Amino acid sequence: MSAVATQDQLRLGFLTAVEDADGGIVGGLLVTNRFGRPLEFQCTTPVRPNRTQQILYGPTLRPYLLTEVIGRTLLEKVGVQPHLVLTESPELLDLRLHVPMPVASLVAADADPADGVVMVLGQQRLRFHADFPQDGRDIERRKDQVPETADLKEPFERIREALSETLKMPVAKAG
């Protein structure tokens, strides 16, 4: 296969965040090819806002941390850029305001299309950010690259397991 053909293959980014035992939020981004094979994995260190930040940001703290601090940082750091970033949480859709590529959240199979379900990819339904209607149309043109049997929920489990393993690793002291 030529380099051009390989470069044109749809790359999917799976982004999620989990809380660690100390209340920090750790983000993970797995970029795969269209068949779900890993191309690159990146994760953050735990992000722990201090009490002053909690007070000043109030209810906007979590969305800020997830989108601007964790999500945008991971996408800036990753070497293999995804064509589409998938997330399990609608609260991460606002990441799209800070990155150049489409962001979509997985929604339940019985979700009402009136709620913004734009398309089906693999076995899942996707919702795109309302301010970027072109994103769904752009991905629609490439959706035939993803097998209809693809379970787009499964990579999130891999990320959570990898993050769990990463959090268990002892930190070497300089010395």
DANORUR-V380869 format. One record per residue. N is the residue number from 0. RES is the residue in three letters. SS is DSSP state (A for helix, B for strand, O for the rest). PHI is phi in degrees with one decimal (* if undefined). D_FIRST is the distance of its C-alpha to the first C-alpha in Angstrom with 2 decimals. Layout:
{{N,RES,SS,PHI,D_FIRST} {N,RES,SS,PHI,D_FIRST}}
This chain:
{{0,MET,O,*,0.00} {1,SER,O,-73.6,3.78} {2,ALA,A,-63.2,6.64} {3,VAL,A,-65.5,8.33} {4,ALA,A,-63.3,6.48} {5,THR,A,-65.9,6.72} {6,GLN,A,-64.8,10.16} {7,ASP,A,-81.5,11.22} {8,GLN,O,-65.4,11.01} {9,LEU,O,-61.8,14.67} {10,ARG,O,-112.5,16.19} {11,LEU,B,-108.6,19.61} {12,GLY,B,-105.8,22.45} {13,PHE,B,-111.4,25.27} {14,LEU,B,-118.6,28.50} {15,THR,B,-146.6,31.76} {16,ALA,B,-138.9,34.96} {17,VAL,B,-132.1,37.55} {18,GLU,B,-91.4,41.07} {19,ASP,O,-89.5,41.97} {20,ALA,O,-62.7,45.35} {21,ASP,O,-96.3,46.94} {22,GLY,O,85.5,46.07} {23,GLY,O,-82.4,43.22} {24,ILE,B,-109.3,40.02} {25,VAL,B,-116.1,36.71} {26,GLY,B,-105.5,33.45} {27,GLY,B,-135.5,30.00} {28,LEU,B,-129.7,26.59} {29,LEU,B,-111.3,23.55} {30,VAL,B,-102.2,20.22} {31,THR,B,-124.1,17.70} {32,ASN,O,-80.2,14.41} {33,ARG,O,-66.8,15.09} {34,PHE,O,-98.4,15.81} {35,GLY,O,88.5,18.36} {36,ARG,O,-80.9,16.80} {37,PRO,B,-65.5,18.39} {38,LEU,B,-109.5,16.80} {39,GLU,B,-163.7,20.26} {40,PHE,B,-132.3,23.91} {41,GLN,B,-133.5,26.90} {42,CYS,B,-143.6,30.54} {43,THR,O,-97.2,33.83} {44,THR,O,-78.9,37.07} {45,PRO,O,-60.1,39.75} {46,VAL,B,-100.5,41.15} {47,ARG,O,-123.3,44.90} {48,PRO,O,-69.0,46.91} {49,ASN,O,-82.8,50.46} {50,ARG,A,-62.2,53.49} {51,THR,A,-61.6,54.02} {52,GLN,A,-62.2,50.49} {53,GLN,A,-59.3,51.07} {54,ILE,A,-68.8,54.28} {55,LEU,A,-68.3,53.05} {56,TYR,A,-81.5,49.80} {57,GLY,A,55.0,51.40} {58,PRO,A,-70.3,49.29} {59,THR,A,-87.7,46.62} {60,LEU,A,-63.5,45.79} {61,ARG,A,-60.0,43.29} {62,PRO,A,-58.7,41.23} {63,TYR,A,-61.3,41.33} {64,LEU,A,-61.8,40.18} {65,LEU,A,-67.7,37.34} {66,THR,A,-89.6,35.94} {67,GLU,A,-79.9,36.94} {68,VAL,A,-85.1,37.33} {69,ILE,A,-84.6,34.79} {70,GLY,A,-61.0,32.09} {71,ARG,A,-63.8,31.90} {72,THR,A,-61.0,32.10} {73,LEU,A,-63.1,29.19} {74,LEU,A,-71.4,26.97} {75,GLU,A,-73.7,28.11} {76,LYS,A,-83.7,27.43} {77,VAL,O,-69.4,23.94} {78,GLY,O,-82.4,21.18} {79,VAL,O,-102.5,18.34} {80,GLN,O,-73.3,19.89} {81,PRO,O,-77.9,19.71} {82,HIS,O,-82.2,19.68} {83,LEU,B,-144.0,22.47} {84,VAL,B,-103.4,25.05} {85,LEU,B,-107.6,26.67} {86,THR,B,-138.1,30.10} {87,GLU,O,-85.3,32.65} {88,SER,O,-118.8,35.52} {89,PRO,A,-61.4,36.60} {90,GLU,A,-68.2,38.38} {91,LEU,A,-88.6,35.06} {92,LEU,A,-60.0,34.28} {93,ASP,A,-68.2,36.22} {94,LEU,A,-55.3,33.50} {95,ARG,A,-59.0,32.03} {96,LEU,A,-68.7,34.98} {97,HIS,O,-121.2,33.70} {98,VAL,O,-132.5,29.91} {99,PRO,O,-84.0,27.73} {100,MET,O,-108.0,25.43} {101,PRO,B,-59.4,26.53} {102,VAL,B,-126.5,28.37} {103,ALA,B,-136.9,29.28} {104,SER,B,-107.4,31.48} {105,LEU,B,-74.3,31.33} {106,VAL,B,-127.5,34.49} {107,ALA,O,-59.4,36.34} {108,ALA,O,-60.2,35.55} {109,ASP,O,-95.0,39.07} {110,ALA,O,-63.4,38.88} {111,ASP,O,-74.8,40.63} {112,PRO,A,-56.1,38.37} {113,ALA,A,-68.1,41.18} {114,ASP,A,-84.2,40.39} {115,GLY,O,97.5,37.23} {116,VAL,B,-68.6,34.66} {117,VAL,B,-92.2,32.06} {118,MET,B,-160.4,29.36} {119,VAL,B,-107.2,27.99} {120,LEU,B,-131.2,24.60} {121,GLY,O,60.6,23.79} {122,GLN,O,-95.4,27.29} {123,GLN,B,-114.6,28.82} {124,ARG,B,-97.8,30.66} {125,LEU,B,-120.7,30.09} {126,ARG,B,-120.3,32.60} {127,PHE,B,-102.0,31.71} {128,HIS,O,-64.4,34.18} {129,ALA,O,-61.9,36.81} {130,ASP,O,-80.0,36.83} {131,PHE,O,-130.0,33.19} {132,PRO,A,-63.1,33.00} {133,GLN,A,-68.1,29.95} {134,ASP,A,-56.6,27.81} {135,GLY,A,-62.3,27.95} {136,ARG,A,-66.7,27.14} {137,ASP,A,-63.5,24.08} {138,ILE,A,-73.8,22.70} {139,GLU,A,-54.4,23.89} {140,ARG,O,-67.7,21.43} {141,ARG,O,-111.6,18.47} {142,LYS,A,-64.9,20.17} {143,ASP,A,-67.3,18.48} {144,GLN,A,-77.0,15.42} {145,VAL,O,-98.6,17.88} {146,PRO,O,-57.4,19.08} {147,GLU,O,-61.7,22.77} {148,THR,O,-87.3,23.70} {149,ALA,O,-63.8,22.45} {150,ASP,O,-95.6,25.48} {151,LEU,O,-79.5,25.29} {152,LYS,O,-83.7,28.55} {153,GLU,A,-58.5,27.36} {154,PRO,A,-58.7,25.50} {155,PHE,A,-65.3,28.86} {156,GLU,A,-64.7,30.45} {157,ARG,A,-61.7,27.99} {158,ILE,A,-64.0,28.85} {159,ARG,A,-60.4,32.55} {160,GLU,A,-65.1,32.37} {161,ALA,A,-64.7,30.57} {162,LEU,A,-64.5,33.17} {163,SER,A,-61.4,35.92} {164,GLU,A,-64.5,34.80} {165,THR,A,-62.7,34.52} {166,LEU,A,-68.2,38.01} {167,LYS,A,-78.7,39.42} {168,MET,O,-63.6,38.34} {169,PRO,O,-71.3,41.38} {170,VAL,O,-90.3,41.52} {171,ALA,O,-75.7,42.25} {172,LYS,O,-89.9,45.25} {173,ALA,O,-70.4,45.28} {174,GLY,O,-165.2,47.74}}
